């Protein structure tokens, strides 16, 4: 497992989020949408991931029953596809059974380096291209529950005791 749990106000995470293209307000003390959230930082503090289980009132896309990867940035040498797989495993550990639409993420082709297929690292981690958003024409990539890795806790995680 390459991730450890962080939080939406983590100063290191905020600095990484500031360099991501979807950051709405650079310098803001938090960087995530409303709803349930899992924030992960890698051990070298050069990769950031957020899984969001959005509140229904805030969902604007057609994949209403999905966890959403709202931010992923890798500035280190670890393969992005490996980080993505571990992040999905950590999300499963945190929230249990995935929703019927699995996990979805969106890529803005105008904001990333030109490649043969946008979201290549997600595709290598098992995500499939499923369409585009209606409002901004973002590439939608989905990982269905049956294609997800086994749940695994992030490192430095304390297990809960059952009484």
TIRO-2110 file (N, C-alpha, C; in Angstrom, 1 decimal):
// TIRO-2110
0.8, -1.2, 0.0, N, 1, A
0.0, 0.0, 0.0, CA, 1, A
0.9, 1.2, 0.0, C, 1, A
0.6, 2.1, -0.9, N, 2, A
1.4, 3.3, -1.1, CA, 2, A
0.9, 4.6, -0.5, C, 2, A
-0.3, 4.5, 0.1, N, 3, A
-1.0, 5.6, 0.6, CA, 3, A
-1.1, 5.6, 2.2, C, 3, A
-1.3, 6.8, 2.7, N, 4, A
-1.6, 7.0, 4.1, CA, 4, A
-2.8, 8.0, 4.1, C, 4, A
-3.6, 7.9, 5.2, N, 5, A
-4.8, 8.8, 5.2, CA, 5, A
-4.4, 10.2, 5.6, C, 5, A
-5.0, 11.2, 5.0, N, 6, A
-4.8, 12.6, 5.3, CA, 6, A
-6.2, 13.2, 5.5, C, 6, A
-6.3, 14.5, 5.2, N, 7, A
-7.6, 15.2, 5.4, CA, 7, A
-7.7, 16.4, 4.5, C, 7, A
-8.9, 16.9, 4.3, N, 8, A
-9.1, 18.0, 3.4, CA, 8, A
-8.5, 19.4, 3.8, C, 8, A
-7.9, 19.5, 5.0, N, 9, A
-7.3, 20.7, 5.4, CA, 9, A
-5.7, 20.5, 5.5, C, 9, A
-5.2, 19.3, 5.2, N, 10, A
-3.8, 19.1, 5.3, CA, 10, A
-3.0, 20.1, 4.4, C, 10, A
-2.0, 20.8, 5.0, N, 11, A
-1.3, 21.8, 4.3, CA, 11, A
-0.5, 21.2, 3.1, C, 11, A
0.1, 20.1, 3.3, N, 12, A
0.9, 19.4, 2.3, CA, 12, A
0.0, 19.1, 1.1, C, 12, A
-1.2, 18.5, 1.5, N, 13, A
-2.2, 18.1, 0.4, CA, 13, A
-2.7, 19.3, -0.3, C, 13, A
-2.9, 20.4, 0.4, N, 14, A
-3.4, 21.6, -0.2, CA, 14, A
-2.4, 22.2, -1.2, C, 14, A
-1.1, 22.1, -0.9, N, 15, A
-0.1, 22.6, -1.9, CA, 15, A
-0.1, 21.7, -3.1, C, 15, A
-0.3, 20.4, -3.0, N, 16, A
-0.3, 19.6, -4.2, CA, 16, A
-1.6, 19.9, -4.9, C, 16, A
-2.7, 20.0, -4.2, N, 17, A
-4.0, 20.3, -4.9, CA, 17, A
-3.9, 21.6, -5.6, C, 17, A
-3.2, 22.6, -5.1, N, 18, A
-3.0, 23.9, -5.8, CA, 18, A
-2.4, 23.8, -7.2, C, 18, A
-1.7, 22.7, -7.4, N, 19, A
-1.0, 22.5, -8.7, CA, 19, A
-1.9, 21.6, -9.6, C, 19, A
-3.1, 21.2, -9.2, N, 20, A
-3.9, 20.4, -10.0, CA, 20, A
-4.8, 21.3, -10.9, C, 20, A
-5.1, 20.9, -12.1, N, 21, A
-5.9, 21.8, -13.0, CA, 21, A
-7.3, 22.1, -12.6, C, 21, A
-7.9, 21.2, -11.8, N, 22, A
-9.3, 21.4, -11.4, CA, 22, A
-9.5, 22.2, -10.1, C, 22, A
-8.4, 22.7, -9.5, N, 23, A
-8.4, 23.5, -8.3, CA, 23, A
-9.2, 24.8, -8.5, C, 23, A
-10.2, 25.0, -7.8, N, 24, A
-11.1, 26.2, -8.0, CA, 24, A
-10.5, 27.4, -7.4, C, 24, A
-10.0, 27.3, -6.2, N, 25, A
-9.5, 28.5, -5.5, CA, 25, A
-8.1, 28.2, -5.0, C, 25, A
-7.0, 28.5, -5.7, N, 26, A
-5.7, 28.2, -5.3, CA, 26, A
-5.4, 29.0, -4.0, C, 26, A
-4.8, 28.3, -3.0, N, 27, A
-4.5, 28.9, -1.7, CA, 27, A
-5.6, 28.7, -0.6, C, 27, A
-6.8, 28.2, -1.0, N, 28, A
-7.9, 27.9, -0.1, CA, 28, A
-7.4, 26.9, 0.9, C, 28, A
-7.9, 26.9, 2.2, N, 29, A
-7.4, 26.0, 3.2, CA, 29, A
-8.0, 24.6, 3.0, C, 29, A
-8.9, 24.4, 2.1, N, 30, A
-9.4, 23.0, 1.8, CA, 30, A
-9.6, 22.9, 0.3, C, 30, A
-9.8, 21.7, -0.1, N, 31, A
-9.8, 21.4, -1.6, CA, 31, A
-10.8, 20.4, -2.1, C, 31, A
-11.8, 20.2, -1.3, N, 32, A
-12.7, 19.1, -1.7, CA, 32, A
-14.2, 19.5, -1.7, C, 32, A
-15.0, 18.7, -2.5, N, 33, A
-16.4, 19.0, -2.5, CA, 33, A
-17.1, 18.5, -1.3, C, 33, A
-18.4, 18.9, -1.1, N, 34, A
-19.1, 18.5, 0.1, CA, 34, A
-19.4, 17.0, 0.0, C, 34, A
-19.6, 16.3, 1.1, N, 35, A
-19.9, 14.9, 1.2, CA, 35, A
-18.8, 14.1, 1.9, C, 35, A
-19.0, 12.8, 1.9, N, 36, A
-18.0, 12.0, 2.5, CA, 36, A
-16.7, 12.0, 1.6, C, 36, A
-15.6, 12.0, 2.3, N, 37, A
-14.3, 12.1, 1.6, CA, 37, A
-13.3, 11.3, 2.2, C, 37, A
-12.4, 10.7, 1.3, N, 38, A
-11.2, 10.0, 1.7, CA, 38, A
-10.1, 10.7, 1.0, C, 38, A
-9.2, 11.3, 1.8, N, 39, A
-8.0, 12.0, 1.3, CA, 39, A
-6.8, 11.1, 1.5, C, 39, A
-6.0, 10.8, 0.5, N, 40, A
-4.8, 10.0, 0.6, CA, 40, A
-3.6, 10.8, 0.1, C, 40, A
-2.5, 10.7, 0.9, N, 41, A
-1.2, 11.2, 0.5, CA, 41, A
-0.2, 10.0, 0.4, C, 41, A
0.7, 10.0, -0.5, N, 42, A
1.7, 8.9, -0.6, CA, 42, A
2.8, 9.2, 0.5, C, 42, A
3.6, 8.3, 0.7, N, 43, A
4.6, 8.4, 1.8, CA, 43, A
5.7, 9.5, 1.5, C, 43, A
5.9, 9.8, 0.3, N, 44, A
6.9, 10.8, -0.1, CA, 44, A
6.3, 12.2, -0.2, C, 44, A
5.0, 12.3, 0.1, N, 45, A
4.3, 13.6, -0.1, CA, 45, A
4.3, 14.2, -1.5, C, 45, A
4.3, 13.3, -2.5, N, 46, A
4.3, 13.8, -3.9, CA, 46, A
3.2, 13.2, -4.7, C, 46, A
2.2, 12.7, -4.1, N, 47, A
1.0, 12.2, -4.8, CA, 47, A
-0.2, 12.4, -3.8, C, 47, A
-1.3, 12.8, -4.4, N, 48, A
-2.5, 13.1, -3.7, CA, 48, A
-3.7, 12.5, -4.4, C, 48, A
-4.7, 11.9, -3.7, N, 49, A
-5.9, 11.3, -4.2, CA, 49, A
-7.0, 11.7, -3.3, C, 49, A
-8.2, 11.9, -3.9, N, 50, A
-9.4, 12.1, -3.1, CA, 50, A
-10.5, 11.2, -3.7, C, 50, A
-11.2, 10.4, -2.8, N, 51, A
-12.4, 9.7, -3.2, CA, 51, A
-13.5, 10.4, -2.5, C, 51, A
-14.6, 10.7, -3.3, N, 52, A
-15.7, 11.4, -2.7, CA, 52, A
-17.0, 10.6, -2.9, C, 52, A
-17.7, 10.5, -1.9, N, 53, A
-19.1, 9.9, -1.9, CA, 53, A
-20.0, 11.1, -1.8, C, 53, A
-20.4, 11.7, -2.9, N, 54, A
-21.1, 12.9, -2.9, CA, 54, A
-22.5, 12.8, -2.4, C, 54, A
-22.9, 14.0, -1.9, N, 55, A
-24.3, 14.1, -1.5, CA, 55, A
-25.2, 14.2, -2.7, C, 55, A
-26.3, 13.5, -2.7, N, 56, A
-27.1, 13.5, -4.0, CA, 56, A
-27.4, 14.9, -4.5, C, 56, A
-27.6, 15.9, -3.7, N, 57, A
-27.9, 17.3, -4.1, CA, 57, A
-26.8, 17.9, -4.9, C, 57, A
-25.6, 17.4, -4.8, N, 58, A
-24.4, 18.0, -5.5, CA, 58, A
-24.0, 17.2, -6.8, C, 58, A
-24.7, 16.1, -7.1, N, 59, A
-24.3, 15.3, -8.3, CA, 59, A
-24.9, 15.9, -9.5, C, 59, A
-24.0, 16.3, -10.4, N, 60, A
-24.5, 16.9, -11.7, CA, 60, A
-24.3, 16.0, -12.9, C, 60, A
-23.6, 14.9, -12.7, N, 61, A
-23.3, 14.0, -13.8, CA, 61, A
-24.3, 12.8, -13.8, C, 61, A
-24.3, 12.0, -14.8, N, 62, A
-25.3, 10.9, -15.0, CA, 62, A
-24.9, 9.7, -14.2, C, 62, A
-23.8, 9.6, -13.6, N, 63, A
-23.4, 8.4, -12.8, CA, 63, A
-23.7, 8.7, -11.3, C, 63, A
-25.0, 8.6, -11.0, N, 64, A
-25.5, 9.1, -9.7, CA, 64, A
-25.1, 8.1, -8.6, C, 64, A
-24.9, 6.9, -8.8, N, 65, A
-24.6, 5.9, -7.8, CA, 65, A
-23.1, 5.4, -7.9, C, 65, A
-22.2, 6.4, -7.8, N, 66, A
-20.8, 6.1, -7.9, CA, 66, A
-20.0, 6.9, -6.9, C, 66, A
-18.9, 6.3, -6.5, N, 67, A
-17.9, 7.1, -5.8, CA, 67, A
-17.2, 7.9, -6.9, C, 67, A
-16.6, 9.1, -6.6, N, 68, A
-16.0, 9.9, -7.6, CA, 68, A
-14.6, 10.2, -7.1, C, 68, A
-13.6, 10.0, -8.0, N, 69, A
-12.2, 10.4, -7.8, CA, 69, A
-12.2, 11.9, -8.2, C, 69, A
-12.2, 12.8, -7.3, N, 70, A
-12.3, 14.2, -7.7, CA, 70, A
-10.9, 14.9, -7.9, C, 70, A
-9.9, 14.2, -7.4, N, 71, A
-8.5, 14.8, -7.6, CA, 71, A
-7.5, 13.7, -7.5, C, 71, A
-6.6, 13.6, -8.5, N, 72, A
-5.5, 12.7, -8.4, CA, 72, A
-4.3, 13.5, -9.1, C, 72, A
-3.2, 13.6, -8.3, N, 73, A
-2.0, 14.2, -8.9, CA, 73, A
-0.8, 13.4, -8.4, C, 73, A
0.0, 13.1, -9.3, N, 74, A
1.2, 12.3, -9.0, CA, 74, A
2.4, 13.1, -9.5, C, 74, A
3.3, 13.6, -8.6, N, 75, A
4.5, 14.3, -8.9, CA, 75, A
5.7, 13.5, -8.7, C, 75, A
5.6, 12.2, -8.3, N, 76, A
6.7, 11.4, -8.0, CA, 76, A
7.0, 10.4, -9.0, C, 76, A
7.8, 9.4, -8.7, N, 77, A
8.3, 8.4, -9.7, CA, 77, A
7.4, 7.1, -9.6, C, 77, A
6.5, 6.9, -8.7, N, 78, A
5.7, 5.8, -8.6, CA, 78, A
4.7, 5.8, -9.8, C, 78, A
4.5, 4.7, -10.4, N, 79, A
3.6, 4.6, -11.6, CA, 79, A
2.2, 5.0, -11.1, C, 79, A
1.6, 5.9, -11.9, N, 80, A
0.2, 6.4, -11.5, CA, 80, A
-0.8, 5.3, -11.5, C, 80, A
-0.7, 4.3, -12.4, N, 81, A
-1.7, 3.2, -12.4, CA, 81, A
-1.6, 2.4, -11.1, C, 81, A
-0.4, 2.3, -10.5, N, 82, A
-0.3, 1.6, -9.2, CA, 82, A
-0.9, 2.4, -8.1, C, 82, A
-0.7, 3.7, -8.1, N, 83, A
-1.2, 4.6, -7.1, CA, 83, A
-2.8, 4.5, -7.2, C, 83, A
-3.3, 4.5, -8.4, N, 84, A
-4.8, 4.5, -8.6, CA, 84, A
-5.3, 3.2, -8.0, C, 84, A
-4.7, 2.1, -8.4, N, 85, A
-5.2, 0.8, -7.9, CA, 85, A
-5.2, 0.7, -6.3, C, 85, A
-4.1, 1.2, -5.7, N, 86, A
-4.1, 1.2, -4.3, CA, 86, A
-5.1, 2.2, -3.7, C, 86, A
-5.3, 3.3, -4.3, N, 87, A
-6.3, 4.3, -3.8, CA, 87, A
-7.7, 3.7, -3.9, C, 87, A
-8.0, 2.9, -4.9, N, 88, A
-9.4, 2.3, -5.0, CA, 88, A
-9.5, 1.2, -3.9, C, 88, A
-8.4, 0.5, -3.7, N, 89, A
-8.4, -0.5, -2.6, CA, 89, A
-8.6, 0.1, -1.2, C, 89, A
-8.0, 1.3, -1.0, N, 90, A
-8.2, 2.0, 0.3, CA, 90, A
-9.6, 2.5, 0.4, C, 90, A
-10.2, 3.0, -0.7, N, 91, A
-11.5, 3.4, -0.7, CA, 91, A
-12.5, 2.3, -0.3, C, 91, A
-12.3, 1.1, -0.9, N, 92, A
-13.1, 0.0, -0.5, CA, 92, A
-12.9, -0.4, 0.9, C, 92, A
-11.7, -0.3, 1.4, N, 93, A
-11.5, -0.6, 2.9, CA, 93, A
-12.3, 0.4, 3.7, C, 93, A
-12.3, 1.7, 3.3, N, 94, A
-13.0, 2.7, 4.1, CA, 94, A
-14.5, 2.6, 4.1, C, 94, A
-15.1, 2.4, 2.9, N, 95, A
-16.5, 2.5, 2.7, CA, 95, A
-17.2, 1.1, 2.4, C, 95, A
-16.4, 0.1, 2.3, N, 96, A
-17.1, -1.2, 2.1, CA, 96, A
-17.6, -1.4, 0.7, C, 96, A
-18.7, -2.1, 0.6, N, 97, A
-19.2, -2.5, -0.8, CA, 97, A
-19.4, -1.2, -1.6, C, 97, A
-18.9, -1.3, -2.9, N, 98, A
-19.0, -0.1, -3.7, CA, 98, A
-20.5, 0.1, -4.2, C, 98, A
-20.8, 1.3, -4.6, N, 99, A
-22.1, 1.6, -5.2, CA, 99, A
-22.2, 0.9, -6.6, C, 99, A
-23.4, 0.8, -7.1, N, 100, A
-23.6, 0.0, -8.3, CA, 100, A
-22.9, 0.6, -9.5, C, 100, A
-22.6, 1.9, -9.6, N, 101, A
-21.8, 2.5, -10.7, CA, 101, A
-20.3, 2.5, -10.4, C, 101, A
-19.9, 1.9, -9.3, N, 102, A
-18.5, 1.7, -9.0, CA, 102, A
-17.9, 3.1, -8.7, C, 102, A
-16.8, 3.4, -9.4, N, 103, A
-16.1, 4.6, -9.2, CA, 103, A
-16.0, 5.3, -10.6, C, 103, A
-16.1, 6.6, -10.6, N, 104, A
-16.0, 7.4, -11.8, CA, 104, A
-15.0, 8.5, -11.6, C, 104, A
-14.3, 8.9, -12.7, N, 105, A
-13.5, 10.1, -12.7, CA, 105, A
-13.6, 10.8, -14.0, C, 105, A
-13.2, 12.0, -14.0, N, 106, A
-13.4, 12.9, -15.2, CA, 106, A
-12.0, 13.5, -15.5, C, 106, A
-11.7, 13.5, -16.8, N, 107, A
-10.4, 14.1, -17.3, CA, 107, A
-10.7, 15.2, -18.3, C, 107, A
-10.1, 16.3, -18.1, N, 108, A
-10.3, 17.4, -19.1, CA, 108, A
-9.2, 17.3, -20.1, C, 108, A
-9.5, 16.9, -21.3, N, 109, A
-8.4, 16.7, -22.4, CA, 109, A
-7.7, 18.0, -22.7, C, 109, A
-8.3, 19.2, -22.4, N, 110, A
-7.6, 20.4, -22.7, CA, 110, A
-6.6, 20.8, -21.7, C, 110, A
-6.6, 20.1, -20.5, N, 111, A
-5.7, 20.5, -19.4, CA, 111, A
-4.6, 19.5, -19.1, C, 111, A
-4.5, 18.4, -19.9, N, 112, A
-3.5, 17.4, -19.6, CA, 112, A
-2.6, 17.2, -20.9, C, 112, A
-1.5, 16.6, -20.7, N, 113, A
-0.6, 16.4, -21.8, CA, 113, A
-1.2, 15.5, -22.9, C, 113, A
-1.0, 15.8, -24.1, N, 114, A
-1.6, 15.1, -25.2, CA, 114, A
-1.0, 13.6, -25.2, C, 114, A
-1.9, 12.7, -25.2, N, 115, A
-1.5, 11.3, -25.3, CA, 115, A
-2.4, 10.6, -26.2, C, 115, A
-2.1, 9.3, -26.5, N, 116, A
-2.9, 8.6, -27.4, CA, 116, A
-4.4, 8.5, -26.9, C, 116, A
-4.5, 8.2, -25.6, N, 117, A
-5.9, 8.2, -25.0, CA, 117, A
-5.8, 8.9, -23.7, C, 117, A
-6.7, 9.8, -23.5, N, 118, A
-6.7, 10.6, -22.2, CA, 118, A
-7.1, 9.7, -21.1, C, 118, A
-6.4, 9.9, -19.9, N, 119, A
-6.7, 9.1, -18.8, CA, 119, A
-6.0, 7.7, -18.9, C, 119, A
-4.9, 7.7, -19.5, N, 120, A
-4.1, 6.4, -19.8, CA, 120, A
-3.8, 5.7, -18.5, C, 120, A
-3.4, 6.4, -17.5, N, 121, A
-3.0, 5.7, -16.2, CA, 121, A
-4.3, 5.1, -15.5, C, 121, A
-5.4, 5.8, -15.7, N, 122, A
-6.7, 5.2, -15.2, CA, 122, A
-7.0, 3.9, -16.0, C, 122, A
-6.9, 4.0, -17.3, N, 123, A
-7.2, 2.8, -18.1, CA, 123, A
-6.3, 1.6, -17.8, C, 123, A
-5.0, 1.9, -17.5, N, 124, A
-4.1, 0.8, -17.1, CA, 124, A
-4.5, 0.2, -15.7, C, 124, A
-5.2, 1.0, -14.9, N, 125, A
-5.7, 0.6, -13.6, CA, 125, A
-7.1, -0.1, -13.7, C, 125, A
-7.6, -0.2, -14.9, N, 126, A
-8.9, -0.9, -15.1, CA, 126, A
-10.1, -0.1, -15.4, C, 126, A
-9.9, 1.2, -15.4, N, 127, A
-11.1, 2.1, -15.7, CA, 127, A
-11.3, 2.0, -17.2, C, 127, A
-12.6, 2.2, -17.6, N, 128, A
-13.0, 2.2, -19.0, CA, 128, A
-13.7, 3.5, -19.4, C, 128, A
-13.4, 3.9, -20.6, N, 129, A
-14.1, 5.1, -21.1, CA, 129, A
-15.6, 4.8, -21.3, C, 129, A
-16.4, 5.7, -20.7, N, 130, A
-17.9, 5.4, -20.7, CA, 130, A
-18.7, 6.6, -21.3, C, 130, A
-18.0, 7.7, -21.7, N, 131, A
-18.7, 8.8, -22.3, CA, 131, A
-18.0, 10.1, -21.9, C, 131, A
-18.9, 11.2, -22.0, N, 132, A
-18.4, 12.5, -21.7, CA, 132, A
-19.5, 13.2, -20.9, C, 132, A
-19.0, 14.2, -20.1, N, 133, A
-20.0, 15.0, -19.3, CA, 133, A
-20.7, 15.9, -20.3, C, 133, A
-21.9, 16.3, -20.0, N, 134, A
-22.7, 17.1, -20.9, CA, 134, A
-22.3, 18.6, -20.8, C, 134, A
-21.9, 19.0, -19.6, N, 135, A
-21.7, 20.4, -19.4, CA, 135, A
-20.3, 20.9, -19.9, C, 135, A
-19.2, 20.1, -19.6, N, 136, A
-17.9, 20.5, -20.0, CA, 136, A
-17.2, 19.6, -20.9, C, 136, A
-17.9, 18.6, -21.4, N, 137, A
-17.3, 17.6, -22.3, CA, 137, A
-16.0, 17.0, -21.8, C, 137, A
-16.0, 16.6, -20.5, N, 138, A
-14.9, 15.9, -19.9, CA, 138, A
-15.0, 14.4, -20.2, C, 138, A
-13.9, 13.8, -20.3, N, 139, A
-13.8, 12.3, -20.6, CA, 139, A
-14.2, 11.6, -19.3, C, 139, A
-15.2, 10.8, -19.3, N, 140, A
-15.7, 10.0, -18.1, CA, 140, A
-15.1, 8.6, -18.2, C, 140, A
-14.4, 8.2, -17.1, N, 141, A
-13.8, 6.9, -17.0, CA, 141, A
-14.4, 6.2, -15.7, C, 141, A
-14.8, 5.0, -15.9, N, 142, A
-15.5, 4.2, -14.8, CA, 142, A
-14.8, 2.9, -14.5, C, 142, A
-14.7, 2.6, -13.2, N, 143, A
-14.3, 1.3, -12.8, CA, 143, A
-15.5, 0.6, -12.1, C, 143, A
-16.0, -0.4, -12.7, N, 144, A
-17.1, -1.2, -12.1, CA, 144, A
-16.7, -2.0, -10.9, C, 144, A
-17.7, -2.3, -10.0, N, 145, A
-17.3, -3.0, -8.8, CA, 145, A
-16.6, -4.3, -9.0, C, 145, A
-17.0, -5.1, -10.1, N, 146, A
-16.4, -6.4, -10.3, CA, 146, A
-14.9, -6.3, -10.8, C, 146, A
-14.5, -5.1, -11.2, N, 147, A
-13.1, -4.9, -11.7, CA, 147, A
-12.2, -4.3, -10.6, C, 147, A
-12.8, -4.0, -9.4, N, 148, A
-12.0, -3.3, -8.4, CA, 148, A
-11.1, -4.3, -7.7, C, 148, A
-10.0, -3.8, -7.2, N, 149, A
-9.0, -4.6, -6.4, CA, 149, A
-9.6, -5.0, -5.0, C, 149, A
-9.0, -5.9, -4.3, N, 150, A
-9.4, -6.2, -3.0, CA, 150, A
-9.2, -5.0, -2.0, C, 150, A
-10.1, -4.9, -1.1, N, 151, A
-9.9, -3.8, -0.1, CA, 151, A
-8.6, -4.0, 0.7, C, 151, A
-8.0, -2.8, 1.0, N, 152, A
-6.8, -2.8, 1.7, CA, 152, A
-6.6, -1.5, 2.5, C, 152, A
-6.3, -1.6, 3.7, N, 153, A
-6.1, -0.3, 4.5, CA, 153, A
-4.9, 0.5, 4.1, C, 153, A
-5.0, 1.8, 4.2, N, 154, A
-3.8, 2.6, 4.0, CA, 154, A
-2.8, 2.3, 5.1, C, 154, A
-1.5, 2.6, 5.0, N, 155, A
-0.6, 2.4, 6.0, CA, 155, A
-0.8, 3.3, 7.2, C, 155, A
-0.3, 3.0, 8.3, N, 156, A
-0.4, 3.9, 9.5, CA, 156, A
-1.9, 4.0, 10.0, C, 156, A
-2.7, 3.0, 9.6, N, 157, A
-4.1, 3.0, 9.9, CA, 157, A
-4.3, 2.2, 11.2, C, 157, A
-5.0, 2.8, 12.1, N, 158, A
-5.4, 2.0, 13.4, CA, 158, A
-6.7, 1.3, 13.1, C, 158, A
-6.7, 0.1, 13.5, N, 159, A
-7.9, -0.8, 13.4, CA, 159, A
-8.8, -0.5, 14.6, C, 159, A
-10.1, -0.5, 14.3, N, 160, A
-11.1, -0.3, 15.3, CA, 160, A
-11.2, -1.6, 16.2, C, 160, A
-11.4, -1.4, 17.5, N, 161, A
-11.7, -2.5, 18.3, CA, 161, A
-13.2, -2.8, 18.5, C, 161, A
-13.6, -4.0, 18.4, N, 162, A
-15.0, -4.4, 18.6, CA, 162, A
-15.1, -4.8, 20.1, C, 162, A
-16.1, -4.4, 20.7, N, 163, A
-16.4, -4.8, 22.1, CA, 163, A
-17.6, -5.7, 22.1, C, 163, A
END
